[in-house]
């Protein structure tokens, strides 16, 4: 029929051959981090902080594992245990899609210092050494079963530097993530100090994020701990990751506070959202951040008059005959004025040290008081220095009384005095306790305001090292008690830096 059209129904699809297969979807492999949001997967906004673990110090019990000495400070930076205040682990996530695939995903780690810039942990807090995710081969690598993904692992920064993570899976494109391990370093000329003086320049440097190391960072600095980042542009002549300051300028210590020392919580904010704090701070058990700064100008409360009547206007110097010790009832030859309740007196005959302990005898000590010489009044010192010096001498009086009364029986001072048959042989032990009392006293300075600027920490360290020299030659039981005495002081040292060799004026534990 003219004009008639005919349509033919489409043929049904052919059944697949028993020998044909359907191609699986291409695997998509990802390595990401909540702290690294950059499209180019470069951790400019949130680097991994290097862990100083000032919040995690601890001591081993009586029998520490070799090769550690008893009372040696143990840091998680070197020795691995669970830590209560961990804040430097960066989470990274591994994933492969579709889920449930078979095979292994390989994670390669490449860095400027091989794999020793980081450690990998399976959880967000560190654990024991056996928990560390093992990296082997060259480049260092580990594997995860694809059907166990997605998975989070956690990165601990150890050394400043750049670390590249690369993940591989058969049939998938390689994915990469680059992170920067950075550390805020506090430094004065030479080695790292324990205390920074207000008159000396302090350097703050972010290692691992400098102009010549990693580009793309911005730096904002808070040098006084008020939470405001006042320095937002590079200092003239300095790389942007470096600032310097003197705490006798701005910011500054209180200008008229006697012997002021203060902890400044110094911080730097990187790229507007990642904050590093200086961790060279006073250890308080809670991991206080900051740096210790001491006033080293001639400020403070005026001294009393340079005579006995003037000294007796200082409340701390009004004693009875039973506090802080029981004095001998007689008077020392040439010191008749020390017979009585007021045992801190002025004596122009004291021409050497600023003050001295007045005692007498060998074998059986006697204790009379403290003689304050004119040197305190002629060397630029202030009232707080006077109090610190007298308190130091009081320690010596207590030592002599312990010898005199043998209380408690067999005490360290009695044993040392009997062994040496005189006070000079064990003077370093006496001075260690005297100087240490000034380190612990928050009312006085670590730096006396003498013309030569006596550094109390340095004096303590010098005497400590002399004690360690004497210790091996002592007989038992003197050595046992002397070692316990030093151990007790070592435990009480509030500055962990003093137990780490890279800091100025560090000490070592008694063997």
Secondary structure, DSSP 8 states (H G I E B T S, - for coil): -TT--------------TT--------EEEEE-TT---TT-B-SSS-EEB---TTS-EE--SS--TT--TT-EE-TTTS----TT---EEEEEEEEESTT--SEEEEEEEETTTTTTEEEESSSS---GGGS---BTTTEEEEEEGGG-SEEEEEEE-SSEEEEEEEE-TTS--EEEEEEEEEEEEE-SSSB-SSEETTS-EEEEEET-STTT--S--EEEESSSSS---B-S--TTS-TTEEEE-TBSSSB--TTSTT-EEEE--EEEETTTEEEE-------SS---SEEEE--SS-S-----SSHHHHTTSGGG--BTTBSS---SS-BTTBGGGSSS--EEE-TT--SSSEEEEEE-SSS-EEEEEEE-THHHHTT--HHHHHHHHHHHHHHHHHHHHHHHT-STT-HHHHHHHHHTSSGGGHHHHHHHHHHHHHH-TTS-SB--STT--BHHHHHHHHHHHHHHHHTTS-TTHHHHHHHHHHHHHHH-S-GGGGSTTBTT------
